[in-house]
Amino acid sequence: MKRLLPKQRAFVEHYAACGNATEAARLAGYSERYANRFARQLLDKPHVREALTELVDKVSGERVADAKERLEFWTAVMRNPAELTRDRLKASELLARAQGDFMVEAPVTTINNLWITPDTLRTIREVVYGLSES
């Protein structure tokens, strides 16, 4: 990859921080009058775009918590007696959900895809539970 000039590097850093190309060009030291034009030209250069992509990926990777970090955070909150009880309970719930503790496995069975009519269902209830509808 082609190396960035100091102003280009500054542009990339400011653009990654603010998300506005014209403002990033101004902050990088390009002319106020032509900042918009320079911003467009810089974003058209492949090596500038590549540097910007790398920086944004690096920064966003540091900002976004991964699954392990979330689990550790919820565990720390849950175990911290200084936290409010409701917060500790919520952290334990989120931790349990993330680990699949609330998953209910119910086997589903079908018999030849038959539909059961209400009369058949009443008969089954009577036989199984010894109930009769009055």
N, C-alpha and C positions, 0 to 999 in steps of 0.2 A: 504494500500500500504506500502511496505517495505521502510523504510527511507534510503535516500542516504548517503553514506559516503562523507566526505568533498571533496575528489578528484573526486568522481562520480558527485557530485553537480557542481563542477567546469567544468568538462567535458561537462555536459549537457548545462551549460550556454555558454561555448565557442562554442560548436557545433551549438547551436541555433543562435549564432552570425555570425559564419563564414561558416557553412555548410560543413566543411571538418572534418571528424572524426579523421584522423591522426593528423592534426594540432591541433584540440581541445584536443586530448590526450596529446600532447606535452605541450600545454599551461596550461593544468590542473596539470602538474607536473609529468606525467608518463615518463619513460625512453625514450630518443630519439631513442635508438636502437630498442626498442620494442613497440613504440607508435602505429604502425599499428596493431599489434597483440592485444594490450590492447583496442584499439578503436573497433575492431571487437568484442572482448569479451564483452565490455560494451554494445554495440548495441544489443547483443544477450540476455541481461538480461531484462526480462519483466518490472521490476520496473524502470529501466533506460529509456527504450523506453517510458513508460507511463509518466514519468516525462518530457521527451523531448517533447512529444506530447502536454502535458499541457502547457509547457512554450512557444512552438511555437504558439499554439492557442491563448494564452494570448497576446503575442507580436504582432502577425499578426492582432488580433482584435483591438489593439491599433493603429496600423499603417494604417489600411484601413478605409477610410471614409465611413460612412453609408449614406443612402439617405437623412436623415435629415441634416446631416452635410454638404453635397454637396449643398442642397437647401439654407442653411444658408450662406454658402460661396458665392454662386452666388448672393444672395440678397445683401450681404455686398459689393461685388464688384460693383454691379449695382448701389447701392445708394451712393457710395463713389465718391464725386466730384474730388478727387485728382487722380483718375484713368483716363486713356486715354478714350476718347469717344468710340473708337472701342472696347476696352476691356469691357466697361460698356454695350455696345450694344450686344456683344457676350454673356456676362453673362446673360443679359435679355432674349436672344434667347434660351440659354441652360435651363434657368429656365422655360421658357414657354414650351419648348419641354418636359421637365421632367414632367410638370403638364398637358400635353396633349392639350395645347392651339391650336396647329396646326393640330389637328385631324379633318378631314373633313368626315362627315357622309353623304354618298350619297346612297339613297335607290336604290336597284337594283330590277327591276321588269322584269319578263319574261312572255311571253304569250305562254303557251304550248310548250316551247322550239322550236318555229318556227324560221327558218332561213329567213332572209329578203334578197331578191335578189337585185342587183343594180337597176333593173327596178322598183321594188316595192318601194325602197328608194327614187328614183327620183319622183315617183308619190306622195309619202307622202310629200316630200319637196314642190312640186307644190301646193298641197292642203293646207298645213299649212302656208307656207310663200308666197304663190301666185307667186312663181318663176317658170320660165320655162327655161330649158337649151337651149341655142341657138347654 
